[in-house]
Amino acid sequence: MSLQIHKGQCFCGAVEIEVTGEPAGMGYCHCESCRHWSAGPVNAFALWEPNQVRVTKGQEYILQYNHTENSDRKWCAKCGGHLMTVHPGLKLIDLYASVVPSVDFRPAIHVNYAETVLPMKDGLPKMKGFPADFGGSGEVVPE
């Protein structure tokens, strides 16, 4: 069986990204920070190990903003298209689900659901904050 390779890009195509294998996890984040950054009521994420993510074109166009030490948010300087958020403490990269469209988005969890502005009744676990594995309380809240 060959290793899956998926390609993606920013909005204008100046930055190209390649990911290999399967993501470590997928889901939805409802925190105010992700909502504000994504300009949407919820953020769809796909988490990858750093060695699975490679910028293949346009590294010179990538800018970064750190609202907190937990999230290094990256985007394309030419078009403003959001690319990824590096989470140093988790040792994972959140590659926005829409950036790599060939990845079959299969969400398994909602995080920071206590902050939701868009309730979603989809049967997936709703974490008040983060799972215990990620430094959170692991508390599940009702849909």
C-alpha positions in Angstrom: 0.0 0.0 0.0 1.5 3.4 -1.0 1.5 6.4 1.2 -1.3 8.9 0.5 0.0 12.3 -0.7 -2.4 15.3 -0.8 -1.7 18.6 -2.3 -3.2 22.0 -1.4 -2.6 25.7 -1.9 -3.5 29.1 -0.7 -6.3 31.1 -2.3 -4.1 32.5 -5.1 -1.9 29.4 -5.5 1.4 31.2 -4.6 1.9 28.8 -1.7 1.6 25.1 -2.2 1.5 22.5 0.5 1.8 18.7 0.5 0.7 16.4 3.3 1.4 12.7 3.5 -0.4 9.9 5.2 -3.5 10.3 7.4 -4.2 13.2 9.8 -3.8 12.6 13.6 -7.4 13.9 14.1 -10.2 15.9 12.5 -13.0 17.9 14.0 -14.5 21.3 14.7 -13.2 24.0 17.0 -15.8 26.5 18.4 -13.4 28.8 20.4 -13.7 32.5 20.0 -10.1 32.7 18.7 -10.6 30.2 15.9 -14.0 31.8 15.0 -12.5 35.2 14.8 -9.4 34.1 12.8 -11.5 32.0 10.4 -14.2 34.6 10.1 -16.8 31.9 10.5 -19.0 30.5 13.3 -16.9 27.3 13.5 -13.4 26.1 12.3 -13.0 22.7 10.6 -9.6 21.3 11.4 -7.3 18.5 10.4 -4.3 17.9 12.6 -1.1 16.5 11.2 2.3 15.6 12.6 4.9 18.2 11.5 6.9 15.7 9.5 3.7 15.0 7.4 3.4 18.7 6.2 5.7 20.3 3.7 5.6 23.6 1.9 6.6 22.8 -1.7 6.3 26.3 -3.2 6.0 29.9 -1.9 7.6 29.6 1.5 8.7 33.3 1.1 5.1 34.4 1.0 4.1 32.8 4.3 3.6 35.2 7.2 2.8 34.4 10.8 0.9 35.9 13.7 1.0 34.7 17.3 -2.1 35.7 19.3 -1.0 33.3 22.0 2.1 31.0 22.5 -0.2 28.0 21.6 -1.0 29.0 18.0 1.3 30.1 15.2 -1.2 31.2 12.6 0.1 31.3 9.0 -1.2 32.8 5.8 -0.2 33.8 2.3 1.1 37.4 2.1 -0.1 37.7 -1.6 -3.7 36.8 -1.2 -4.3 36.6 2.6 -5.4 33.0 2.3 -5.2 31.1 5.6 -3.0 28.1 5.4 -2.4 26.5 8.8 -1.9 26.9 12.5 1.2 25.3 14.2 0.5 24.3 17.8 4.0 23.9 19.3 2.7 22.6 22.7 0.7 19.8 21.0 3.4 19.2 18.4 0.8 19.2 15.7 -0.2 21.4 12.7 -3.8 22.3 12.0 -4.1 22.4 8.3 -7.4 24.0 7.5 -9.6 21.3 6.0 -10.4 23.4 2.9 -6.8 24.0 2.0 -6.2 20.3 1.1 -9.5 19.4 -0.7 -8.5 15.8 -1.6 -8.4 14.8 2.1 -11.6 13.1 3.1 -12.8 15.3 6.0 -14.1 12.9 8.6 -14.7 14.9 11.8 -14.6 12.9 15.0 -15.0 15.6 17.7 -16.0 19.1 18.6 -13.6 21.1 20.9 -14.3 24.2 22.9 -18.1 23.6 22.5 -18.8 25.6 25.6 -18.1 28.7 23.4 -20.2 27.7 20.4 -22.3 30.2 18.6 -23.5 27.5 16.1 -24.9 24.5 17.9 -24.5 21.3 15.7 -26.5 18.2 16.4 -24.4 15.6 14.6 -23.9 12.9 17.2 -20.2 13.7 17.6 -18.7 14.1 21.1 -18.9 17.8 22.3 -15.9 18.7 24.5 -16.4 21.6 26.9 -12.7 22.6 26.2 -10.1 20.1 25.0 -9.7 16.4 25.5 -7.5 15.4 28.4 -4.9 14.1 26.0 -4.5 17.7 24.8 -4.3 19.3 28.2 -8.0 20.0 28.7 -10.5 18.7 31.2 -11.9 16.0 28.9 -15.4 17.1 30.0 -18.1 16.3 27.5 -21.2 18.5 27.3 -24.6 17.7 25.8 -25.5 18.5 22.2 
